[in-house]
Amino acid sequence: MIINNANTSLNRDRKTNPSFKGNLLVDAFGSNHITKGFEWLKKRPVIEIAGIDAVTMIIPRTLVDLGQNAIYACETFAREFIPMLPNPFMPGLVGNFMRKMKGYEGLYANSSTMRVLHEGWKKAGGEAFDPNNPSRKIIENYVKTVFANTEGLAGKKNNAITGKALDDISKRLTDLILNRKNMPKADYKKAFDNAVEGYTKATGAASSVDLKLGKEVISTSSERLARDTVDVAEQIFTKAPKKAGSVIDDLEKFAQKTTAIAVGSSIALGASVQKMITMVTEKVTGVEGFTGYKDAGTDEAKKAAARNREEQNIESKEEEIKEQKDLATKKALAIAGMGALMLATMGAFSKKGLLKKDGLKQFAKNLELKDPWAHMDIIKLVYGSILMGRFVAARDETELKTSVVRDYAGFLNWLVLGGVVAKGIAHTSEKLTGAKLVNISGPIKDKNIFKTAKNWLENVSVKSISERKAMESLSKFPKPKLSAALHNGAMIGGLAYALFAIGYGVPKLINKFIIDKSREKQIESGHVYAAGLDSLNKTIPFSQLTSGQKTKNEDNLEHLFDRFEEKIISYSHS
């Protein structure tokens, strides 16, 4: 029984909080199982990225496009699934391989982080460190110097770690630096997680931590900072304490080379994915042109295209050349717009961007790898390149239109709006209940409504689960169950929005309309592209385009597999 009527304090609580008398919803969304599920995913980013992409993009979009025809559905599945290799995994895989060959396996810190940590090492007297007689005091002073100069964002405040909490994290991370080689991986991970948790409990911060030492200032997370503090000390400072500066100089050049190869190869692969998909479609099924039309690949469409080839004349060729030029112009505009949007979201056009002195150098520096996988700026660059590759590979104007609508919406939702629904639910809930659900890194309100919206998008972020729990403890929030329910509900709401708006809504309500309407206009004008092959100067009622054909998706899929089998047999005999 959820509510105990005999409990008078609970009854009073229900009367004073009528907005949340639906305790069933609070218990459901505040379930520890849901919270642990989100925590499990956050600790496994590869599964989180692949899982969310599958649920909100790959599966719904494939199912929607199966309603057009089976060939188009197969293309959609490949289009949404294959790019996960170059984005976000390939940059990390290439980078990790190159670091291993260099002799620094597992060292993910970028050059800016290594330089600021080196300042901490020097301040702690690290140049006097003897690798043959390691001084625990120097290492502990190094860790303490690093974390004493951090500020973590918790709600609207920047909190520092001091006193006993600072001593505790310094001792824990020092133990890891000295004893890592002799520790089983499970024991190391547990000790590391405890150290990071201690920082979050003391400051209420985890995802947004600033470190300033010397001239360098870096923005990072508590987990990444703790990882780099240990890794750089273990692999560089304690091995070559007097040559650490020159080692870091060498690694900075190596990082630039690694990033260029890792990101460049990912862009090249990502941008070519759609063209490869269309080539495979043509080779396996014999269908040329855009496959999104309902009649793509049908026998009637192919016969019509064959008849049209026989009837082609000079005028139709001239018209085709003109259409190709128009399509090329529209592709160029779509590519230019996506390129500008991509660079803008990376800060390329800001005061500190490409236009300032040494802006290109700093832009390249910001792309340096700093994790086992791609970080957000790399993701934006590679993903934008993938989308531009789709525009280039568009086989007709209809395919270009659907790609522009789908992919601009996807880019804006994922990388610009930044989980606007989850953020909106969390921020509103915090204002209504006092639960600690968001971090606010700067001002929001402005006289200009557009500046207010921009500030809100940039300066408000949803807390991590560890931050929310820490702030509940620090602020003594009396209803942790309600806080968990609102927090989990915000994240679930964000995923639901992505599923129904981007995964289902855009393909089903907008793109399907564009494709079908385009086909109807082609038919009405007597200018039909049969399966996207050639123009057919013969009007055919839209309802009859697939008459006499198998209309069920299962039959279409069976026909596709039959075609594939025929091709395999023919290749084996040739």
Secondary structure as UniProt FT lines:
FT   TURN            5..6
FT   HELIX           8..16
FT   HELIX           18..20
FT   HELIX           23..29
FT   HELIX           32..42
FT   HELIX           45..53
FT   HELIX           54..58
FT   HELIX           59..66
FT   TURN            67..68
FT   HELIX           70..81
FT   HELIX           82..84
FT   HELIX           85..89
FT   HELIX           90..102
FT   TURN            105..106
FT   HELIX           111..123
FT   TURN            124..125
FT   HELIX           126..128
FT   TURN            131..132
FT   HELIX           136..148
FT   STRAND          150..154
FT   TURN            155..156
FT   STRAND          157..159
FT   HELIX           163..179
FT   HELIX           180..182
FT   HELIX           185..203
FT   STRAND          209..213
FT   TURN            214..215
FT   STRAND          216..220
FT   HELIX           222..232
FT   HELIX           233..237
FT   TURN            238..239
FT   TURN            241..242
FT   HELIX           244..285
FT   TURN            294..297
FT   HELIX           299..311
FT   HELIX           314..345
FT   TURN            346..349
FT   TURN            351..352
FT   TURN            354..355
FT   TURN            357..358
FT   HELIX           359..366
FT   HELIX           376..393
FT   HELIX           397..411
FT   HELIX           412..416
FT   HELIX           420..433
FT   STRAND          438..440
FT   HELIX           449..459
FT   STRAND          460..462
FT   HELIX           465..475
FT   HELIX           480..497
FT   HELIX           498..511
FT   HELIX           512..524
FT   TURN            525..526
FT   STRAND          528..529
FT   HELIX           530..532
FT   STRAND          535..536
FT   HELIX           542..544
FT   TURN            545..548
FT   HELIX           553..573
//
